[in-house]
Each structure stands twice: as C-alpha cells, then as structure tokens.
C-alpha cells in the first residue's frame, strides 16, 4: 500500500535535504515539501528531485495568491523537467492571514481564482499559446519557452470546506485534506467517490508523531494540532462544526489570553485519535490502518520530531522500511 511523507515547514533546510536522501532509500510514494513563510517551494522541490530520483515530488501547498498563474506554470514545468516527470502540483488558497498579512495581496474569490489558475497552468503546460480572459486573469500571448516533459502535470487541490472539495472533484486530479476528523472524512470520501473518475486520488496529510514513549508522542501531536487551531480560523471553524466545538473554543480563548505555550493541554485524547497518527510504532501502524480504512488512497505522514534520539529514523523504520 502506498504511503507518502511530508517534511514539515519547521525543519531546517539542511534537515529536509538530509531526510530526502534517507527517504530515497525507501518505498515512499511521494515526498511532499511545504511552503509557508520559510523555504521557497520550487527551489526545494528541484533540489529534492535530484536527491530522491524515484518517488514523486509534491508541493504542499503552493498558494495561488503569491505567484501569478504563469509563474506557477513556469515553476511546475521546470521541476517536472528536472525530476523527469515526477511532480505533483499541490495548490491551495492558504488563508487571509498569510495572503494579506505576509504577501500584501487581497484574499478574495478563492473558488473562482482557483478555477482560473488551474485552467491557465494546464494551458501553459500543454505548450499552447495563451490568450485567456477570465473574471480575474487575462494573460495574453504567453507561451512557455521550454517544452515540458509532460503535456499534463497532475494538480491536487487542498480543500477544507465543501465548496472547495466539490471544485477539487470537478477540476483536480486529486484532493489533499488536513486536520479532518476521521469519521467526517469517511463520509466525505464516500461522497467524493460518487462524483469523481477512478483515477482521482484522495490524500490526507496526517500529523504523525512516533516514539517509544507514547506520552511524548501524544504531547507532540497535541502541540501541532493546538497551533493550527489557534492560528488557523478555517481549521478552527471546521473542527468546531465537526465534533470539537468545546475544544476549539477553549483552545482559542486560551491562545488569546496566554499565547501558544499551554494550548496543547486542552487538546483531548479523542481529538488526537481523530486527527493524528501518534504513539508507539505499534500504535501508529494501527492508527494508519484506520485512516486507510476510512477510504484514503494516499496517507501523507507529516513528520513531527518527538526528540529523544533520531526520531526521523524511527519514523522511517515504522512506516517505510528500506526498499533499495
């Protein structure tokens, strides 16, 4: 069964490259590299593609507000060429805090913008000259100077709420979930299957913390979950609507009063079990099996260091093993 890995945005660049080399010796399906406000994604993807020459290389997630569609198409075509046709282009809208606060752009019409960005990227990668007129974008006379190695690069859309999930089913090659309660995800995947072709891939990035010390692994997962609930309104609201209204309210209230340091104490065991793969190696494999049984095609295990020795080596040995 296929399993992917995400190398989190808090890791130093040299660790991401070191871990990419290690993953290259395993049967990992895809190595996903994030972009928030640290590593630039296309540079990292191009480098990773030279260090790991077999698995797919994925962007998780390039936001569609900080680059023009033409710039995204140029980056995607470049990385796909460098990797020999192994790129999976993960796109998403990000959030107002990042788009407006960090990039100084206006966060508006996310669904329409996503639709047009995907259309323009596909036209560019196909090699066609673009004369496009949408409601937001209108590039004229644009054609890539390089010939992409593939006429179509798979595009996966990050989605939380129903309208974006529906759009991903309509125009994407796959969807990427994050912090989605397992019971809700099971229902959503069932609905997705009724509206997509067989090749459409459902992936979910799962907060993953593995350690011989179950308590340490659970605490690490709590810290990651509480951070996203505190700073990510879209996740906070979604989780509140799907079984965790009390937890999200308490976490956000505490965040407003005291900041991030104590929030993890308010993340319940139920929340960790529903959202994360955390615990001893045996615990983690059991949890991963439950997420697969919920209907996931591709679990993306987000590495979260737990401390106490080489936690990445334990992570790799638990989930991937050595294939080469």
C-alpha positions in Angstrom: 0.0 0.0 0.0 1.3 3.4 -0.9 2.3 5.9 1.8 3.8 9.4 1.3 5.8 11.7 3.6 5.6 15.4 4.3 8.7 17.2 5.6 7.3 19.9 7.8 7.9 23.6 7.3 9.6 24.0 10.7 12.5 21.8 9.7 15.8 23.5 8.7 16.6 23.3 5.0 19.6 21.0 5.6 17.4 18.6 7.5 14.8 18.5 4.8 17.6 17.6 2.3 19.1 15.0 4.7 15.7 13.4 5.2 15.0 13.4 1.5 18.2 11.4 0.9 17.1 8.9 3.6 13.6 8.6 2.1 15.2 7.9 -1.3 16.2 4.5 0.0 12.7 3.5 0.9 9.5 2.7 -0.9 7.9 6.2 -0.1 5.3 7.1 -2.8 5.7 10.9 -2.7 7.9 13.3 -0.8 5.9 16.4 -0.1 7.6 19.7 0.8 5.6 22.5 2.2 5.7 26.3 1.7 4.6 28.7 4.4 6.9 31.6 5.0 10.3 29.9 5.1 11.6 27.6 2.3 10.7 28.6 -1.2 8.9 25.6 -2.7 10.1 25.3 -6.3 13.8 25.6 -5.3 13.3 22.9 -2.6 11.4 20.6 -5.0 14.0 20.9 -7.7 16.8 20.1 -5.2 14.8 17.2 -3.7 14.1 15.7 -7.1 17.9 15.3 -7.6 18.4 13.7 -4.2 15.5 11.3 -4.5 15.3 10.0 -8.1 12.4 7.5 -7.9 9.5 8.8 -5.8 7.1 11.5 -6.8 7.9 15.1 -5.6 4.9 17.1 -4.3 4.3 20.7 -3.4 2.2 21.0 -0.2 0.9 23.6 -0.7 1.7 26.4 -3.1 -0.8 29.2 -2.5 -2.4 30.7 -5.6 -2.2 34.3 -4.4 1.6 34.9 -4.0 2.5 34.0 -7.6 0.8 34.6 -11.0 -0.6 31.5 -12.8 2.2 31.9 -15.4 4.9 31.9 -12.6 3.4 28.8 -11.1 3.3 27.1 -14.5 6.9 28.0 -15.1 8.0 26.6 -11.8 6.0 23.5 -12.2 7.3 22.8 -15.7 10.9 23.4 -14.5 10.6 21.0 -11.6 8.8 18.4 -13.7 11.6 18.6 -16.2 14.3 18.3 -13.5 12.5 15.4 -11.9 11.8 13.5 -15.2 8.1 13.9 -14.9 7.6 13.2 -11.2 6.0 16.4 -9.9 2.6 16.5 -8.2 1.5 20.1 -8.1 -0.4 20.8 -4.8 -2.2 24.1 -4.9 -4.3 25.8 -2.3 -5.8 29.2 -1.3 -3.9 29.4 2.0 -5.5 31.9 4.4 -6.2 35.7 4.7 -3.5 35.9 7.4 -0.8 34.6 5.1 -2.1 36.1 1.8 -2.9 39.5 3.1 -0.6 39.7 6.1 2.6 38.2 4.6 2.2 38.8 0.9 0.1 42.0 0.9 -2.4 40.6 -1.6 -6.2 40.7 -1.3 -7.8 37.4 -0.4 -10.9 37.3 -2.5 -12.9 35.0 -4.8 -10.9 31.9 -3.8 -13.1 29.4 -5.8 -13.0 31.5 -9.0 -9.3 32.2 -8.6 -8.6 28.5 -8.1 -10.5 27.6 -11.2 -8.7 30.1 -13.4 -5.3 29.4 -12.0 -5.7 25.7 -12.8 -7.0 26.4 -16.3 -4.1 28.7 -17.1 -1.5 26.3 -15.7 -2.9 23.4 -17.8 -2.9 25.6 -20.9 0.7 26.6 -20.3 2.0 23.1 -19.6 0.3 21.8 -22.7 2.5 24.1 -24.8 -0.2 26.2 -26.2 0.0 29.9 -26.6 -2.3 31.5 -24.0 -4.9 34.2 -24.8 -7.1 33.9 -21.8 -9.9 36.1 -20.5 -11.3 35.1 -17.1 -13.1 37.1 -14.4 -9.8 37.6 -12.6 -6.9 36.8 -15.0 -6.3 37.8 -18.6 -2.8 36.7 -19.8 -2.2 37.4 -23.5 0.4 35.9 -25.7 2.1 33.8 -23.1 3.8 30.5 -24.1 6.5 28.6 -22.2 9.9 28.8 -23.8 10.7 25.3 -22.6 9.0 22.2 -23.7 7.6 20.4 -20.6 8.3 16.6 -20.4 4.6 16.0 -19.9 1.7 17.7 -21.5 -0.2 17.4 -18.2 1.1 17.7 -14.7 -1.2 16.3 -12.0 -2.8 19.0 -9.9 -4.1 18.3 -6.4 -6.2 20.9 -4.6 -6.0 21.4 -0.8 -9.6 21.6 0.4 -11.4 22.0 3.8 -14.9 23.2 3.2 -17.5 21.6 0.9 -17.3 24.0 -2.0 -13.6 23.6 -2.4 -13.9 19.8 -2.1 -16.5 19.9 -4.9 -14.2 22.1 -7.0 -11.3 19.7 -6.5 -13.5 16.8 -7.6 -14.6 18.8 -10.7 -11.2 20.2 -12.0 -8.4 18.5 -10.0 -6.6 15.2 -10.3 -6.7 14.8 -6.6 -7.6 16.4 -3.3 -5.5 16.9 -0.2 -7.1 17.1 3.3 -5.6 18.2 6.5 -6.9 18.1 10.1 -10.1 16.3 9.1 -11.8 14.2 11.7 -11.7 10.5 10.7 -15.5 10.0 10.9 -16.2 13.1 8.9 -13.5 12.2 6.4 -15.1 8.8 5.9 -18.4 10.4 4.9 -16.7 13.0 2.7 -14.7 10.4 0.8 -17.8 8.3 0.2 -19.4 11.4 -1.4 -16.3 12.2 -3.4 -16.2 8.7 -4.9 -19.7 9.2 -6.4 -18.5 12.4 -8.2 -15.0 11.6 -9.5 -13.4 9.4 -12.0 -11.5 6.3 -10.9 -8.1 7.9 -11.2 -8.9 10.8 -8.8 -6.8 10.5 -5.7 -7.9 11.3 -2.2 -4.9 12.2 0.0 -4.7 13.5 3.6 -1.8 14.9 5.4 -1.7 13.4 8.8 0.1 14.8 11.8 2.4 12.0 12.7 4.4 11.6 15.9 6.1 8.2 16.7 8.1 7.4 19.8 8.8 4.6 22.2 7.3 7.0 24.7 3.6 7.2 23.9 3.1 10.2 26.2 5.8 12.2 24.4 4.4 11.3 21.0 0.9 12.3 22.0 2.1 15.6 23.5 3.9 16.4 20.3 0.8 15.8 18.3 -1.2 18.0 20.7 1.2 20.8 20.2 0.9 20.7 16.4 -2.9 20.4 16.5 -3.3 23.2 19.0 -1.1 25.5 16.9 -3.3 25.1 13.8 -6.5 25.6 15.8 -5.1 28.8 17.4 -3.8 30.5 14.2 -5.9 28.8 11.5 -9.5 30.1 11.6 -10.6 27.8 8.7 -9.4 24.7 10.7 -10.9 26.0 13.9 -14.3 26.7 12.4 -14.3 23.4 10.5 -13.4 21.3 13.6 -16.0 23.2 15.7 -18.6 22.1 13.2 -17.5 18.6 13.2 -17.4 17.3 16.8 -14.9 19.6 18.6 -16.8 22.8 19.4 -15.8 22.8 23.1 -12.1 22.0 22.5 -11.7 24.6 19.8 -13.4 27.3 21.8 -11.2 26.6 24.9 -8.0 26.5 22.8 -8.8 29.8 21.1 -9.7 31.5 24.3 -6.5 30.4 26.0 -4.5 31.4 22.9 -5.9 34.9 23.1 -5.1 35.2 26.8 -1.7 33.4 27.1 -0.3 32.6 23.7 0.8 29.2 22.4 2.8 27.7 25.2 0.0 26.0 27.2 -2.6 25.2 24.5 -1.6 21.6 23.9 -3.1 20.7 27.3 -6.5 21.5 26.0 -6.3 19.0 23.1 -8.3 15.9 24.1 -7.2 12.3 23.6 -10.3 12.0 21.3 -9.1 14.8 19.2 -5.6 13.3 18.8 -7.0 9.9 17.8 -9.4 11.5 15.3 -6.8 13.8 13.6 -3.4 12.3 14.0 -1.2 9.2 13.9 0.6 9.3 17.3 2.1 6.9 19.8 4.4 4.0 19.7 5.3 2.3 16.4 2.6 -0.3 17.0 0.0 2.3 17.9 0.9 4.4 14.9 0.6 1.5 12.4 -2.9 0.7 13.9 -4.0 4.3 13.6 -2.7 4.5 10.0 -4.7 1.4 9.1 -7.8 3.1 10.4 -7.2 6.1 8.2 -6.7 3.8 5.2 -10.0 2.1 6.1 -11.7 5.5 6.0 -11.1 5.5 2.3 -7.8 7.3 1.8 -5.8 6.5 -1.3 -2.7 8.2 -0.1 -1.9 8.9 3.5 0.7 11.7 3.7 2.5 11.3 7.0 3.7 14.7 8.3 6.9 14.2 10.2 6.9 15.8 13.6 10.1 15.3 15.6 9.5 13.9 19.1 13.0 14.2 20.5 15.0 11.6 22.3 17.4 10.3 19.7 16.9 10.1 16.0 13.1 10.3 15.7 13.2 10.5 12.0 14.9 7.1 11.7 12.2 5.6 13.9 9.6 7.3 11.7 11.1 5.9 8.6 11.6 2.4 10.0 8.0 2.4 11.3 6.3 3.4 8.1 8.6 2.9 5.1 11.4 0.5 5.6 14.3 0.1 3.2 13.4 -0.8 -0.4 16.8 -0.2 -2.0 
